[in-house]
Amino acid sequence: MVEAACRMNVLEQLIDFIMDPSTWTGPASFWTRLFEHLWVSVAATLIGIVLVFPLALYLGHTKRGSQAATAVVNVGRAVPSFGILAVAFLILVEFGAGVGTPWAVLVALIALAAPPVFTNTIAGIQSVDPATVEAARGMGLTGSQVLARIELPMAMPLVMEGIRIAFVQVIATATLGALVAWGGLGRYIIDGFAVRDNGQILFGALAVGLLAIAAEVGFSLIQRAVTPRGLRVAR
């Protein structure tokens, strides 16, 4: 009975929070928090792609040092995003850009987004049948032409998979921004704990979860659209 009453109380608090006009209007409205969450997630993912994608293409195409680079990147994955956030925050505080700014969380999210893009791009390029590559070279294609016309299109499913993984992970982890007094959907969770408002906490958790699911579905559709028809896998 007590457990059921607690569940009902949480649901009532959630409904009250949803029905509160201040949740949807004002400078700290849901739409503001959603925009903050989305822009930092998109920016971190795009910057991560720009930083590692050209290098991954080169290493995958030439096969020079790709194994060592992948091993280093995979070791970097073991570093928790919270640890990177803390270090970045402490450094940026010295320059007056720590508390209440998105820069520390942006650094942490870039570090989170880069590894899956890097490893999947290399794996995708190297998964292309060597016989196909040799046949293209035999037809007179240069190395860059082979990469652009043969390897990259055939690697696209794995490349997009890496981007999808990166973006979904970044959306889920962007809630850490609230720990450095920045915005995003994580504010609902942190502020909810501060005032013991379980409805607000649940609202924030549901918002982040639904946004991650939407990103997963959206990228699955994009992945299918950019993948050459002959390489598509029926789902």
N, C-alpha and C positions, 0 to 999 in steps of 0.2 A: 504493500500500500504506500509506504513512504517513497519507494523508488518510483512508482507510478506518479505520485504527486509531484516529485521532483521533475520528472519528464514533462508533465503538464505545465509546471511553472516555467521551465525553459521555453517551451513552445509559446506560452503566453507572452513571455518577455520578447521573443522573436517577433511575434505579431505586433506587439506594441511598438517595437523599434521600427518595423517596416511601415506602420501606419503613422509614425511621427513625421510631420511635414519637414522638420529640420534634417531628416535623413536624405531628402531629395532636393532640398533647396539650400542656398547659401554657399559661402566659400569652402565649406568642408562637406559638401553634399556628396552623395554616392557618385554622381557623374564626374565630379572633380577628382575623387579618389580613383575612379576607374581610368580616367584620362592619364593621371600620374602613373598608375601601374602599367598601362599599356605603352606609354611613350618610353619609359625607362627600359621596359622589356624589349621593345622593338629596336631601340637604339643600341642596347647591349648586344643583341643578336646580330644586327647589321655590322657593328664594329668588329665583333668577333669573326664574322665571315670575311670582312675586308682584310683583317690581320693575318688569317691563316690560310684562306682559300688559295691564293696564288702560290704560296710555298708548297701546299699540299699537292697542287696540280704538278708543279715542277718535280717534286720528289717522287710522286706516283708515276710520272711519265719516264723519268730518267732512271728510277729505282736506285738512286744514289743516296744512301743514308736514310732511307725511308724507315727501316726497321728501328734504327737507333732513335730517330725523331719520334716515332710512334711510342716507343718505350718511355721516353722522357715525358711526353704529353700524358701518357697513362699514369705515370707516377704523380704528375701534377694534379690529376683527378682526385688523388687521395687527400689532398689538402681541402679541408672543409671550407665552404663559402663563408661561414661565420668567421673563421680565422682570418681570411683575406679581408673581409669587411672590417674587422677590428683593426688590423694593421693599417689598411688604407685610411680608416677614420682617424687614427692617431697621427698619421703623417699629415693628412689634410687639415687637421685642427691647427697645426702649427702655421698653416698658411691662411687661417681664417675661413676655411671652406669645409668644415666638418659637420657640426650640429645643424640640423634643419636643411641640409643640402643633399642632392641626389648623387654627388660625385663618388662618395665611398661605396655606395651600393652599386653604382654603375661599374666601378672597377671590379667588384666581386662578381657581378653578373657576366661581365665580359670574360673573366677567367673561367666561368662555368660554361659559357656558350661555345668557346673556341674548341675544346677537345673533341666533342663528337663530330663537329664539322670537319676538323682536321683528319681524324682517323677514318671517318667514312669516305671522305674524298679520296684519300690514298687507297683505301681498300677497293673503292669503286673503279678507279683507274687501273689498278693492278689486276682486277678481276676480268678485264677484257681478254678474250682469247688471243694469245700471242700469234697464232696463225692468221687471224684477221688483221692484226697490226702489220705483220710481214707482207701480207697480200697488198695492203694499202701502200706500203713503202715500195713494193714492186711495181705499183702503178705510177710511181713518180711523186707521191706526196711527200712533202717535207715533214720534219718532226712536229712543227707547230700545226700543220694541216692535219696530221694524223690525230693530234690531241684534240683539235677543235671539231673535226668532222667524224671521227671514229670513237676515240676513247671517252671523251666527255659525254656525248649523247648516250653511249652505252652504260656509262657510270652514273647517269642521272638518278636512277632509282635509289642507289645508296647515298648519293650526295644529298638528295632531298630528305632521305630518312635521317641523316645526320642533322640537317637544319631543323627538321621537325622535333627531334629529340631535344636539341639545344633550346628551341623556343619554348617548349612545354616546361622544361626544367627551369628556365629563367622566369617564366610566369609564376611558377609555384614558389620560387625562392625569393622573388622580389618583395615578398612580405617582410623580409629582413630590414627593408628600408625604414620601417617604423621604429626599429631599435636605435636608430641614430636621429630620431625626432623628425624624420622626413615623412612624406605622405604615402599614397598607395593604399591598396585594400588592406594591407597589414595593420593600418591604423586602427581599424575596427577591432582587431584581435587584441592589440596592445592596450588600447584605451578601454576595451571591455574588461580586461583583467584588472586594470587600474581601479575601476569603479565597481567591480564585481557584477557586471552586467552580462549575464550568460547569453541573453538574446543577441546582444551586439557581437559577442564572440562568435556565436553560431552564424550570424549573418555574414561576418567577414570570412569565415571558413567556407561557407557555401558559395560566396561570391568568387573566391579564388578557385575553388574546385570547379565551378561551372565555367569559369573563364578558361581554365586549363583544358577542360573537355572540349569547349568550342574551338580552341586553338588546335587540338588534336584532330578534330573532324575537318576543320578548315584546311590544315596542311595536308591531310590525307587526300582531299580533293585536288589541291594544287599539285601535289606529288603525282597524282594520276594524270593531270592535265599536261604536265611538262615532260612526262615520260613517253618516249617513242612508243607507238602503238604495239609494235612487235615485242616490246619488253615488258608490257603491262602484265601483272598477275591478277587473275580474277579473284575478287574478294566476296 
